[in-house]
Amino acid sequence: MHAAEVTGLCISVFNNNVPVFTKAFGLANAPKNEPLKTTSILSAASFSKAEFAYIVMKLVEEKVIDLDTPLVSYIYINKDSFYKIKMLCILLQTFKNPIGEHYHL
């Protein structure tokens, strides 16, 4: 982690949709020296874009999801404005966050 200048990392391994291993390493907030926890909210940033795209396209290939279906069809979000966000928008990074917060994809 030091060589890559990564201050924190959380790893989860799933088997049949059940987490079988989860562990946090490093810091959630380096300046405050706060340790990373398995319950910490992390930004995936650019590091996981390729993996995310691969997984999404495999799900599309298996007809589990559709790129033009709003995300709220797959997960519950209690915000009407999220109905405009589709998986294709996430992959292409072409959506505006409807609740005014900024997300880095």
C-alpha distance (Angstrom), angle and dihedral (degrees) to the residues before:
residue distance angle dihedral
M1 . . .
H2 3.77 . .
A3 3.82 94.1 .
A4 3.82 90.9 51.1
E5 3.83 91.8 44.5
V6 3.81 90.9 -121.4
T7 3.79 113.4 152.2
G8 3.78 97.4 -171.1
L9 3.78 140.8 15.3
C10 3.79 133.9 179.2
I11 3.80 121.2 -163.6
S12 3.80 127.4 -165.6
V13 3.78 126.7 -179.2
F14 3.80 119.1 -161.9
N15 3.80 130.2 -161.8
N16 3.81 116.0 -170.2
N17 3.82 90.2 -14.2
V18 3.80 91.5 -54.8
P19 3.81 119.8 114.5
V20 3.79 108.0 -121.2
F21 3.81 97.1 172.4
T22 3.79 132.9 20.7
K23 3.79 126.2 167.2
A24 3.80 135.8 162.0
F25 3.79 123.6 -146.4
G26 3.80 130.8 -168.6
L27 3.77 129.2 -7.8
A28 3.79 134.6 -26.3
N29 3.80 90.4 -161.6
A30 3.80 114.0 20.8
P31 3.84 97.9 -171.9
K32 3.82 90.2 53.4
N33 3.82 92.7 38.0
E34 3.83 90.3 -127.9
P35 3.81 112.9 163.0
L36 3.78 120.5 -123.0
K37 3.82 114.2 -112.9
T38 3.78 130.0 -162.0
T39 3.82 86.3 -113.7
S40 3.82 94.3 54.1
I41 3.81 117.3 118.1
L42 3.80 110.1 -122.4
S43 3.77 134.6 -169.4
A44 3.79 111.8 -126.2
A45 3.82 91.9 -154.2
S46 3.80 119.4 172.0
F47 3.77 94.5 -39.9
S48 3.79 94.4 82.1
K49 3.81 102.0 32.8
A50 3.80 94.6 103.0
E51 3.79 93.0 46.6
F52 3.81 91.7 46.6
A53 3.81 92.0 49.2
Y54 3.81 91.5 48.4
I55 3.81 92.3 50.7
V56 3.80 92.4 46.1
M57 3.79 92.7 49.9
K58 3.81 91.6 48.1
L59 3.82 88.4 52.9
V60 3.81 89.5 48.9
E61 3.81 90.1 48.6
E62 3.82 89.7 51.7
K63 3.83 89.3 47.4
V64 3.80 91.4 -120.9
I65 3.81 92.0 125.4
D66 3.80 136.7 14.0
L67 3.80 123.4 -138.7
D68 3.81 92.6 -135.5
T69 3.81 97.5 48.5
P70 3.82 115.1 101.6
L71 3.81 112.3 -106.7
V72 3.80 91.5 -123.2
S73 3.80 87.0 71.1
Y74 3.80 87.7 69.4
I75 3.80 103.3 33.2
Y76 3.79 133.1 28.5
I77 3.79 114.3 -109.6
N78 3.78 117.8 165.2
K79 3.80 95.2 -144.9
D80 3.81 122.0 99.0
S81 3.79 92.4 -153.8
F82 3.81 91.7 63.6
Y83 3.81 89.6 70.9
K84 3.81 88.0 83.8
I85 3.80 94.5 60.1
K86 3.79 114.5 93.5
M87 3.79 130.1 -178.6
L88 3.80 90.7 -109.5
C89 3.83 89.1 57.1
I90 3.81 89.6 53.3
L91 3.81 92.8 49.5
L92 3.79 92.6 47.4
Q93 3.82 92.8 39.7
T94 3.78 91.0 -130.2
F95 3.78 102.6 130.6
K96 3.78 131.2 102.2
N97 3.76 115.7 -136.5
P98 3.79 105.0 -112.1
I99 3.80 96.3 -152.3
G100 3.79 96.6 55.4
E101 3.79 98.1 -108.9
H102 3.77 121.0 122.3
Y103 3.78 119.3 -121.6
H104 3.78 124.3 -169.0
L105 3.79 111.5 -147.5
